[in-house]
Amino acid sequence: MSTTINCTKEQLLQWRAELSAYQVVSCALMHEEVTEIIGHLEGEVEDLASLHVKRKGFCNVNARRKLLGCAHSKANDAFGKLANSVYDAGVIHMADRPSQTVDDLVMKIYLLDHEKGRMEKCLAVAKEKKQAGEIEDAQLQLQRMITRHRTILKELEQFQHALIKQLDLALEAV
């Protein structure tokens, strides 16, 4: 952990602005929602994994450029690299490189994204077959996944705020 800050006040202000430009928005992984069941291609094993569906789709690519926690955005990686630059300059003090924390949280989101995608297929099949019990179970599980997603996003947002707070302390010291 370095005690010397290797940058100018202008650089600190720029980093603060750049880190602050990222937003954490709870989208509930809506892109995984199934809008239509297409079916199985001829010759495929008819299981959930091979079921072809249409999904709601991603939000606007420009909107995702600064959205932290999106499972399908390069923003997470860019944020981690930016935070590493601040860390390397001796401004941020923590046990691991900031990108490691970001990567750990984003990996949880990726896994949850796949889990939600599978459950959305289950819900679509249950609706198509009018299976009330399965519909209710899938909806309950999806709600739990959305709650877990929000919890992970809250951790990511708190991490972002902690980084900015350390930058603010460094700005006070220069």
N, CA and C of each residue as an Amber inpcrd file, in Angstrom:
protein
   522
   0.8440000  -1.1670000   0.0000000   0.0000000   0.0000000   0.0000000
   0.8930000   1.2350000   0.0000000   0.7260000   2.0510000  -0.9940000
   1.5450000   3.2420000  -1.1480000   0.9620000   4.4100000  -0.3600000
   1.8420000   5.2500000   0.2090000   1.3660000   6.4440000   0.8930000
   1.6260000   7.6890000   0.0560000   2.3560000   7.5330000  -1.0370000
   2.6410000   8.6430000  -1.9370000   1.6590000   8.6120000  -3.1020000
   1.0500000   9.7620000  -3.3540000   0.1310000   9.8710000  -4.4830000
   0.9240000  10.3500000  -5.6780000   0.8800000   9.5730000  -6.7560000
   1.6690000   9.8640000  -7.9450000   0.8010000  10.4410000  -9.0590000
   0.1960000  11.6120000  -8.7880000  -0.6170000  12.2590000  -9.8140000
  -0.9200000  13.6980000  -9.3900000  -1.4760000  14.4490000 -10.3150000
  -1.8110000  15.8490000 -10.0500000  -3.2520000  15.9670000  -9.5550000
  -3.5680000  17.1330000  -9.0490000  -4.9400000  17.4080000  -8.6220000
  -5.8860000  17.2950000  -9.8220000  -5.4300000  17.7630000 -10.9830000
  -6.2490000  17.6850000 -12.1910000  -6.5600000  16.2320000 -12.5440000
  -5.5670000  15.3580000 -12.3840000  -5.7870000  13.9380000 -12.6690000
  -6.7810000  13.3400000 -11.6810000  -6.6530000  13.7210000 -10.4090000
  -7.6040000  13.2420000  -9.4050000  -9.0290000  13.6690000  -9.7580000
  -9.1880000  14.9180000 -10.1530000 -10.5130000  15.4280000 -10.5350000
 -11.0570000  14.6890000 -11.7560000 -10.1770000  14.4100000 -12.7030000
 -10.6100000  13.6770000 -13.8970000 -11.0500000  12.2620000 -13.5270000
 -10.2550000  11.5740000 -12.7100000 -10.6250000  10.2260000 -12.2940000
 -11.9440000  10.2230000 -11.5380000 -12.1280000  11.2230000 -10.6830000
 -13.3700000  11.3030000  -9.9190000 -14.5600000  11.4510000 -10.8600000
 -14.4280000  12.3210000 -11.8310000 -15.5110000  12.5370000 -12.7970000
 -15.7890000  11.2560000 -13.5940000 -14.7280000  10.5810000 -14.0070000
 -14.8960000   9.3600000 -14.8000000 -15.5360000   8.2340000 -13.9770000
 -15.0770000   8.0510000 -12.7490000 -15.6730000   7.0140000 -11.8930000
 -17.1320000   7.3370000 -11.5730000 -17.4200000   8.6140000 -11.3910000
 -18.7900000   9.0450000 -11.0660000 -19.7360000   8.9190000 -12.2500000
 -19.1960000   8.8930000 -13.4550000 -20.0370000   8.8260000 -14.6560000
 -20.7220000   7.4630000 -14.8100000 -20.1890000   6.4540000 -14.1490000
 -20.8080000   5.1240000 -14.2240000 -22.0370000   5.0860000 -13.3300000
 -23.0530000   4.3690000 -13.7770000 -24.2870000   4.2390000 -13.0190000
 -24.5830000   2.7700000 -12.7590000 -25.1890000   2.5200000 -11.6290000
 -25.6750000   1.1900000 -11.3060000 -27.1950000   1.2730000 -11.3710000
 -27.7850000   0.5190000 -12.2960000 -29.2310000   0.5440000 -12.5000000
 -29.7530000  -0.8830000 -12.4050000 -30.7700000  -1.0670000 -11.6130000
 -31.3580000  -2.3910000 -11.4670000 -32.3310000  -2.6570000 -12.6070000
 -31.8790000  -3.4560000 -13.5460000 -32.6930000  -3.7930000 -14.7200000
 -33.4500000  -5.1020000 -14.5350000 -33.1710000  -5.8110000 -13.4670000
 -33.7750000  -7.1160000 -13.1790000 -33.4860000  -8.1300000 -14.2940000
 -32.4010000  -7.8900000 -15.0300000 -32.0000000  -8.7880000 -16.1180000
 -33.1690000  -9.0560000 -17.0740000 -33.8800000  -7.9890000 -17.3980000
 -35.0850000  -8.0880000 -18.2210000 -34.8260000  -8.6560000 -19.6110000
 -33.6060000  -8.5360000 -20.1090000 -33.3110000  -9.0440000 -21.4460000
 -33.5190000 -10.5530000 -21.5630000 -33.5470000 -11.2480000 -20.4420000
 -33.7280000 -12.7000000 -20.4490000 -35.1970000 -13.1200000 -20.5900000
 -36.1120000 -12.1740000 -20.4330000 -37.5360000 -12.5010000 -20.5160000
 -37.8760000 -13.1040000 -21.8870000 -38.5830000 -14.2300000 -21.8660000
 -38.9720000 -14.9190000 -23.1010000 -40.2490000 -14.2740000 -23.6320000
 -40.2070000 -13.8930000 -24.9040000 -41.3920000 -13.2990000 -25.5430000
 -42.1030000 -14.2870000 -26.4580000 -41.3850000 -15.3330000 -26.8570000
 -41.9960000 -16.3140000 -27.7610000 -41.1940000 -17.6100000 -27.7320000
 -41.9020000 -18.7200000 -27.7210000 -41.2580000 -20.0300000 -27.8530000
 -41.2400000 -20.3770000 -29.3280000 -40.0520000 -20.6470000 -29.8430000
 -39.9160000 -21.0240000 -31.2480000 -39.9800000 -22.5390000 -31.3900000
 -39.3550000 -23.2510000 -30.4800000 -39.3880000 -24.7100000 -30.4840000
 -38.0100000 -25.3080000 -30.6390000 -37.9910000 -26.5690000 -30.9600000
 -36.7470000 -27.3140000 -31.1450000 -36.5360000 -27.5420000 -32.6320000
 -35.2970000 -27.4850000 -33.0510000 -34.9890000 -27.8180000 -34.4370000
 -35.1070000 -29.3250000 -34.6130000 -35.4300000 -29.7420000 -35.8160000
 -35.5750000 -31.1640000 -36.0960000 -34.2720000 -31.8880000 -35.7570000
 -34.4150000 -32.9850000 -35.0590000 -33.2640000 -33.7970000 -34.7100000
 -32.6390000 -33.4440000 -33.3640000 -33.0570000 -32.3500000 -32.7570000
 -32.5170000 -31.9850000 -31.4420000 -33.2370000 -32.7440000 -30.3420000
 -32.5190000 -32.9980000 -29.2780000 -33.1430000 -33.5680000 -28.0920000
 -34.0770000 -32.5010000 -27.5400000 -35.2890000 -32.8860000 -27.2390000
 -36.2550000 -31.8920000 -26.7700000 -36.1220000 -31.6900000 -25.2650000
 -35.1600000 -30.8580000 -24.8890000 -34.9890000 -30.4820000 -23.4960000
 -34.9280000 -28.9570000 -23.4070000 -34.8930000 -28.4650000 -22.1930000
 -34.9180000 -27.0230000 -21.9770000 -33.7020000 -26.3320000 -22.5930000
 -32.5540000 -26.9750000 -22.5220000 -31.3220000 -26.3650000 -23.0290000
 -31.3790000 -26.1400000 -24.5380000 -32.0650000 -27.0020000 -25.2560000
 -32.1110000 -26.8700000 -26.7080000 -33.3620000 -26.1400000 -27.1990000
 -34.1750000 -25.6700000 -26.2880000 -35.3890000 -24.9440000 -26.6590000
 -35.0120000 -23.5690000 -27.2150000 -35.4540000 -23.2770000 -28.4130000
 -35.1810000 -21.9760000 -29.0360000 -36.3150000 -21.0190000 -28.6910000
 -35.9250000 -19.8330000 -28.2270000 -36.9070000 -18.8230000 -27.8260000
 -36.4800000 -17.4580000 -28.3360000 -37.4420000 -16.5520000 -28.3890000
 -37.1410000 -15.1390000 -28.6110000 -37.2020000 -14.4800000 -27.2390000
 -36.2630000 -13.5710000 -27.0260000 -36.2150000 -12.8760000 -25.7390000
 -36.4650000 -11.3890000 -25.9310000 -36.7250000 -10.7330000 -24.8330000
 -36.9900000  -9.2960000 -24.8620000 -35.8250000  -8.5400000 -25.4890000
 -34.6220000  -8.9700000 -25.1950000 -33.4340000  -8.3650000 -25.7950000
 -32.7810000  -7.3180000 -24.8980000 -31.6170000  -6.8960000 -25.3500000
 -30.7980000  -5.9590000 -24.5840000 -31.3430000  -4.5410000 -24.6680000
 -30.9920000  -3.7580000 -23.6650000 -31.2920000  -2.3290000 -23.7410000
 -30.2840000  -1.6860000 -24.7110000 -30.4740000  -0.4560000 -24.9930000
 -29.6680000   0.2800000 -25.9610000 -28.1750000   0.1750000 -25.6390000
 -27.3660000  -0.1040000 -26.6650000 -25.9210000  -0.2750000 -26.4840000
 -25.2850000   1.0050000 -25.9270000 -25.7450000   2.1680000 -26.3430000
 -25.1870000   3.4180000 -25.8250000 -25.4980000   3.5820000 -24.3410000
 -26.6660000   3.1550000 -23.9360000 -27.0300000   3.2300000 -22.5130000
 -26.1470000   2.3050000 -21.6780000 -25.7550000   1.1610000 -22.2490000
 -24.9630000   0.1840000 -21.4940000 -23.5020000   0.5830000 -21.3350000
 -23.0450000   1.5800000 -22.0610000 -21.6190000   1.9440000 -22.0110000
 -21.1610000   2.4040000 -20.6360000 -22.0660000   2.9130000 -19.8330000
 -21.7070000   3.3930000 -18.4960000 -22.5320000   2.7230000 -17.4030000
 -23.1370000   1.5750000 -17.7320000 -23.9440000   0.8550000 -16.7490000
 -23.1280000  -0.2450000 -16.0870000 -22.8590000  -0.0710000 -14.8150000
 -22.1600000  -1.1120000 -14.0570000 -23.1570000  -2.2000000 -13.6840000
 -22.7110000  -3.4190000 -13.7450000 -23.5500000  -4.5310000 -13.3410000
 -24.3490000  -5.1350000 -14.4690000 -24.2750000  -4.5760000 -15.6520000
 -24.9470000  -5.1710000 -16.8060000 -24.1560000  -6.4150000 -17.2130000
 -24.8490000  -7.5120000 -17.4110000 -24.1790000  -8.7610000 -17.7530000
 -23.6110000  -8.7550000 -19.1730000 -24.0380000  -7.8010000 -19.9860000
 -23.6210000  -7.7790000 -21.3890000 -23.0890000  -6.4060000 -21.7810000
 -22.1210000  -5.9360000 -21.0220000 -21.5560000  -4.6190000 -21.2720000
 -20.0640000  -4.6470000 -20.9690000 -19.3220000  -3.8520000 -21.6980000
 -17.8920000  -3.7150000 -21.4380000 -17.6260000  -2.6810000 -20.3460000
 -18.6750000  -2.0500000 -19.8450000 -18.5220000  -1.0030000 -18.8310000
 -17.8540000  -1.5290000 -17.5640000 -18.1840000  -2.7440000 -17.1720000
 -17.6010000  -3.3150000 -15.9480000 -16.0860000  -3.4070000 -16.0490000
 -15.6160000  -3.8930000 -17.1890000 -14.1780000  -4.0270000 -17.4140000
 -13.5050000  -2.6560000 -17.4640000 -14.1300000  -1.7230000 -18.1720000
 -13.5620000  -0.3740000 -18.2750000 -13.5010000   0.2960000 -16.9020000
 -14.5290000   0.1150000 -16.0950000 -14.5580000   0.6730000 -14.7460000
 -13.4410000   0.0680000 -13.8990000 -13.2690000  -1.2460000 -13.9870000
 -12.2070000  -1.9170000 -13.2320000 -10.8330000  -1.4310000 -13.6310000
 -10.6070000  -1.2510000 -14.9280000  -9.3140000  -0.7480000 -15.4090000
  -9.0740000   0.6850000 -14.9380000 -10.1130000   1.5040000 -14.9810000
  -9.9950000   2.8800000 -14.5000000  -9.6540000   2.8940000 -13.0110000
 -10.3580000   2.0840000 -12.2410000 -10.0880000   2.0140000 -10.8050000
  -8.6720000   1.5080000 -10.5360000  -8.1800000   0.5810000 -11.3570000
  -6.8010000   0.1020000 -11.2150000  -5.8030000   1.2320000 -11.4460000
  -6.0850000   2.1140000 -12.3870000  -5.1940000   3.2540000 -12.6460000
  -5.0880000   4.1380000 -11.4130000  -6.2120000   4.3540000 -10.7740000
  -6.2270000   5.1760000  -9.5590000  -5.4710000   4.4540000  -8.4390000
  -5.6720000   3.1540000  -8.3380000  -4.9790000   2.3220000  -7.3540000
  -3.4730000   2.3630000  -7.5870000  -3.0570000   2.2090000  -8.8510000
  -1.6370000   2.1970000  -9.1930000  -0.9550000   3.5290000  -8.8930000
  -1.7370000   4.6050000  -8.8810000  -1.1890000   5.9270000  -8.5610000
  -1.0930000   6.1490000  -7.0510000  -1.5080000   5.1650000  -6.2720000
  -1.3940000   5.2760000  -4.8180000  -2.5420000   6.0130000  -4.1520000
  -3.6370000   6.2050000  -4.8790000  -4.7750000   6.9660000  -4.3390000
  -5.7350000   6.0570000  -3.5870000  -5.9430000   4.8650000  -4.1020000
  -6.8790000   3.9120000  -3.5000000  -6.0830000   2.8750000  -2.7330000
  -6.5170000   2.6180000  -1.5230000  -5.8320000   1.6530000  -0.6600000
  -6.7940000   0.5190000  -0.3210000  -6.4480000  -0.6690000  -0.7870000
  -7.2370000  -1.8660000  -0.4950000  -6.3480000  -3.0830000  -0.6740000
  -6.8180000  -4.2090000  -0.1730000  -6.0090000  -5.4310000  -0.2140000
  -5.7910000  -5.9380000  -1.6390000  -6.8350000  -5.9060000  -2.4510000
  -6.7420000  -6.4070000  -3.8300000  -6.8920000  -5.2570000  -4.8110000
  -6.4510000  -5.4920000  -6.0370000  -6.6770000  -4.5020000  -7.0920000
  -8.1820000  -4.3150000  -7.2560000  -8.6320000  -3.1180000  -7.5040000
 -10.0770000  -2.8690000  -7.6280000 -10.7510000  -3.7360000  -8.6830000
 -10.0690000  -4.0100000  -9.7700000 -10.6800000  -4.8260000 -10.8240000
 -11.0320000  -6.2160000 -10.3230000 -10.3130000  -6.7180000  -9.3320000
 -10.6280000  -8.0430000  -8.7890000 -11.9900000  -8.0260000  -8.1030000
 -12.2610000  -6.9800000  -7.3440000 -13.5710000  -6.8580000  -6.6890000
 -14.6710000  -6.7280000  -7.7300000 -14.4490000  -5.8890000  -8.7370000
 -15.4350000  -5.7140000  -9.8110000 -15.6590000  -7.0530000 -10.5160000
 -14.5770000  -7.7420000 -10.8700000 -14.6990000  -9.0290000 -11.5550000
 -15.4700000 -10.0490000 -10.7280000 -15.2090000 -10.0840000  -9.4280000
 -15.9110000 -11.0260000  -8.5530000 -17.4150000 -10.7540000  -8.5370000
 -17.7880000  -9.4830000  -8.4400000 -19.2090000  -9.1280000  -8.4240000
 -19.8620000  -9.3890000  -9.7810000 -19.1670000  -9.0500000 -10.8410000
 -19.7210000  -9.2530000 -12.1840000 -19.8630000 -10.7460000 -12.4920000
 -18.9580000 -11.5750000 -11.9990000 -19.0880000 -13.0180000 -12.2010000
 -20.3750000 -13.5270000 -11.5530000 -20.7150000 -13.0100000 -10.3920000
 -21.9790000 -13.3880000  -9.7490000 -23.1570000 -12.9950000 -10.6340000
 -23.0620000 -11.8360000 -11.2740000 -24.1280000 -11.3640000 -12.1620000
 -24.2190000 -12.2550000 -13.3950000 -23.0810000 -12.6250000 -13.9780000
 -23.0850000 -13.5100000 -15.1470000 -23.7740000 -14.8370000 -14.8220000
 -23.3950000 -15.4230000 -13.6960000 -23.9890000 -16.7020000 -13.3110000
 -25.4880000 -16.5600000 -13.0820000 -25.8750000 -15.4830000 -12.4350000
 -27.2910000 -15.2230000 -12.1900000 -28.0400000 -14.9770000 -13.5020000
 -27.3970000 -14.3150000 -14.4320000 -27.9760000 -14.0530000 -15.7450000
 -28.3380000 -15.3720000 -16.4430000 -27.4260000 -16.3320000 -16.4140000
 -27.6870000 -17.6310000 -17.0420000 -28.7850000 -18.3920000 -16.2980000
 -28.7490000 -18.3070000 -14.9920000 -29.7710000 -18.9690000 -14.1810000
 -31.1530000 -18.3750000 -14.4860000 -31.2110000 -17.0590000 -14.5960000
 -32.4890000 -16.3980000 -14.8840000 -32.9620000 -16.7520000 -16.2970000
 -32.0480000 -16.8120000 -17.2480000 -32.4140000 -17.1920000 -18.6080000
 -33.0620000 -18.5620000 -18.6610000 -32.4980000 -19.4800000 -17.9190000
 -33.0620000 -20.8420000 -17.8660000 -34.4360000 -20.8230000 -17.2090000
 -34.5670000 -20.0790000 -16.1170000 -35.8530000 -20.0360000 -15.4100000
 -36.9280000 -19.3390000 -16.2520000 -36.5260000 -18.3560000 -17.0430000
 -37.4900000 -17.6920000 -17.9360000 -38.0200000 -18.6910000 -18.9670000
 -37.1590000 -19.6000000 -19.4240000 -37.6190000 -20.6530000 -20.3310000
 -38.6240000 -21.5620000 -19.6190000 -38.3090000 -21.9210000 -18.3760000
 -39.2280000 -22.7670000 -17.6010000 -40.5940000 -22.0960000 -17.4650000
 -40.5820000 -20.8120000 -17.1790000 -41.8330000 -20.0670000 -17.0350000
 -42.6090000 -20.0580000 -18.3550000 -41.9180000 -19.8170000 -19.4490000
 -42.5800000 -19.7770000 -20.7560000 -43.2190000 -21.1190000 -21.0960000
 -42.5140000 -22.2130000 -20.8200000 -43.0510000 -23.5450000 -21.0870000
 -44.2600000 -23.8060000 -20.1900000 -44.1480000 -23.4480000 -18.9130000
 -45.2650000 -23.6570000 -17.9860000 -46.4940000 -22.8530000 -18.4090000
 -46.2830000 -21.6390000 -18.8810000 -47.4090000 -20.8270000 -19.3620000
 -48.0390000 -21.4530000 -20.6030000 -47.1880000 -21.9170000 -21.5130000
 -47.7030000 -22.5380000 -22.7340000 -48.5340000 -23.7790000 -22.4240000
 -48.1000000 -24.5320000 -21.4090000 -48.8080000 -25.7640000 -21.0320000
 -49.8870000 -25.5120000 -19.9820000 -50.0300000 -24.2310000 -19.5720000
 -51.0370000 -23.8310000 -18.5800000 -50.8970000 -24.6210000 -17.2710000
 -49.6610000 -24.7110000 -16.7710000 -49.3570000 -25.4360000 -15.5400000
 -49.2620000 -24.4320000 -14.3860000 -50.3590000 -24.2120000 -13.7190000
 -50.4620000 -23.1550000 -12.7000000 -49.3990000 -23.2880000 -11.6070000
 -49.1830000 -24.4830000 -11.1050000 -48.2000000 -24.6840000 -10.0380000
 -46.7890000 -24.3560000 -10.4890000 -46.4330000 -24.7920000 -11.6870000
 -45.1020000 -24.5190000 -12.2280000 -44.9220000 -23.0290000 -12.5290000
 -45.9910000 -22.4010000 -12.9890000 -45.9350000 -20.9500000 -13.2520000
 -45.6420000 -20.2140000 -11.9570000 -46.3840000 -20.5480000 -10.9170000
 -46.2010000 -19.8890000  -9.6180000 -44.7960000 -20.1250000  -9.0660000
 -44.3120000 -21.3590000  -9.1820000 -42.9660000 -21.6890000  -8.6960000
 -41.9010000 -20.9090000  -9.4710000 -42.0210000 -20.8690000 -10.7950000
 -41.0420000 -20.1530000 -11.6150000 -41.0690000 -18.6550000 -11.2970000
 -42.2520000 -18.0940000 -11.1310000 -42.3520000 -16.6670000 -10.8100000
 -41.7110000 -16.3570000  -9.4590000 -41.9070000 -17.2350000  -8.4960000
 -41.2930000 -17.0640000  -7.1830000 -39.7690000 -17.1330000  -7.2810000
 -39.2700000 -18.1130000  -8.0160000 -37.8230000 -18.2330000  -8.1830000
 -37.2440000 -17.0250000  -8.9240000 -37.9580000 -16.5300000  -9.9210000
 -37.5030000 -15.3430000 -10.6530000 -37.4600000 -14.1260000  -9.7290000
 -38.4410000 -13.9880000  -8.8520000 -38.4330000 -12.8750000  -7.8900000
 -37.2170000 -12.9630000  -6.9800000 -36.8930000 -14.1510000  -6.5420000
 -35.7090000 -14.3440000  -5.6880000 -34.4280000 -13.9800000  -6.4370000
 -34.3740000 -14.3230000  -7.7160000 -33.2020000 -13.9760000  -8.5230000
 -33.0770000 -12.4710000  -8.6870000 -34.1910000 -11.8000000  -8.8770000
 -34.1790000 -10.3400000  -9.0050000 -33.6910000  -9.7080000  -7.7090000
 -34.1110000 -10.2560000  -6.5830000 -33.6500000  -9.7570000  -5.2810000
 -32.1460000  -9.9690000  -5.1300000 -31.6520000 -11.1430000  -5.5300000
 -30.2030000 -11.3980000  -5.4770000 -29.4530000 -10.4400000  -6.3900000
 -29.9930000 -10.1870000  -7.5700000 -29.3730000  -9.2560000  -8.5110000
 -29.2710000  -7.8650000  -7.8800000 -30.3350000  -7.4080000  -7.2570000
 -30.3220000  -6.0910000  -6.6100000 -29.2890000  -6.0230000  -5.4890000
 -29.1340000  -7.1170000  -4.7690000 -28.1430000  -7.1660000  -3.6900000
 -26.7290000  -7.0330000  -4.2450000 -26.4450000  -7.7360000  -5.3220000
 -25.1240000  -7.6490000  -5.9580000 -24.8850000  -6.2380000  -6.4820000
 -25.9110000  -5.6580000  -7.1110000 -25.7830000  -4.2910000  -7.6300000
 -25.5210000  -3.3020000  -6.5000000 -26.1520000  -3.5100000  -5.3660000
 -25.9380000  -2.6300000  -4.2080000 -24.4730000  -2.7180000  -3.7560000
 -23.9150000  -3.9200000  -3.7430000 -22.5010000  -4.0960000  -3.3900000
 -21.6070000  -3.3540000  -4.3750000 -21.9370000  -3.4530000  -5.6460000
 -21.1560000  -2.7770000  -6.6800000 -21.2390000  -1.2620000  -6.5250000
 -22.4230000  -0.7820000  -6.2350000 -22.6090000   0.6610000  -6.0350000
 -21.8500000   1.1470000  -4.7910000 -21.8910000   0.3770000  -3.7320000
 -21.1540000   0.7370000  -2.5170000 -19.6510000   0.7520000  -2.7760000
 -19.1820000  -0.1750000  -3.5800000 -17.7700000  -0.2140000  -3.9350000
 -17.3960000   1.0360000  -4.7340000 -18.2230000   1.3920000  -5.6990000
 -17.9850000   2.6140000  -6.4790000 -17.9150000   3.8320000  -5.5500000
 -18.8600000   3.9320000  -4.6320000 -18.8680000   5.0730000  -3.7050000
 -17.6400000   5.0870000  -2.8040000 -17.1680000   3.9090000  -2.4020000
 -15.9630000   3.8350000  -1.5700000 -14.7390000   4.3240000  -2.3440000
 -14.6650000   3.9750000  -3.6250000 -13.5500000   4.4530000  -4.4500000
 -13.5900000   5.9810000  -4.5690000 -14.7540000   6.5130000  -4.8170000
 -14.9100000   7.9630000  -4.9610000 -14.5860000   8.6640000  -3.6480000
 -14.9720000   8.0620000  -2.5380000 -14.6640000   8.6500000  -1.2310000
 -13.1500000   8.7310000  -1.0200000 -12.4260000   7.6880000  -1.4250000
 -10.9700000   7.7240000  -1.2930000 -10.3680000   8.8000000  -2.1960000
 -10.9460000   8.9770000  -3.3610000 -10.4910000  10.0600000  -4.2470000
 -10.7370000  11.4220000  -3.5990000 -11.9060000  11.5670000  -2.9750000
 -12.2270000  12.8320000  -2.3050000 -11.2410000  13.1260000  -1.1780000
 -10.8620000  12.0870000  -0.4470000  -9.8640000  12.2670000   0.6270000
  -8.5140000  12.6840000   0.0510000  -8.1470000  12.1120000  -1.0600000
  -6.8890000  12.4770000  -1.7100000  -6.9490000  13.9230000  -2.2100000
  -8.1030000  14.3200000  -2.7120000  -8.2570000  15.7110000  -3.2000000
  -8.1310000  16.7040000  -2.0380000  -8.6400000  16.3380000  -0.8750000
  -8.5290000  17.1980000   0.2950000  -7.0690000  17.3480000   0.7330000
  -6.2690000  16.3130000   0.4740000  -4.8720000  16.3080000   0.9180000
  -3.9430000  17.0680000  -0.0270000  -4.3850000  17.3500000  -1.2650000
  -3.4890000  18.0650000  -2.2140000  -3.7870000  19.5430000  -2.2650000
